[in-house]
């Protein structure tokens, strides 16, 4: 369920202050934030925001396509290393080695 239009988008107050000072001073350094829940506004476009993923700050360069999304969507908290290949488990019959056949004479 989306947020009410009447309420408007949620942005943490401290993050908005940092964005305003970065815009006023033309500062190119990433803005560090722990606020993954904040909505990306059009004011953020062109800025780099370092979003905390639980371990470190991940730099996110904000583009126009990101407006309306949350900052946390672009800083993943889990590392997906991929599924195992077909027959990759040790119990799988595809992983069992066939007995060598005797050489034909």
Buried (B, 14 or more C-beta within 10 A) or exposed (E): EEEEEEEEEEBBEEBBEBBEEBEEEEEEEBBEBBBBEBBBBEBBBEBBBBBBBEEEBBEBEBEEEBBEEBBBEBBEEEEEEEEEEEEEEEEEEEEEEEEEEEEEE
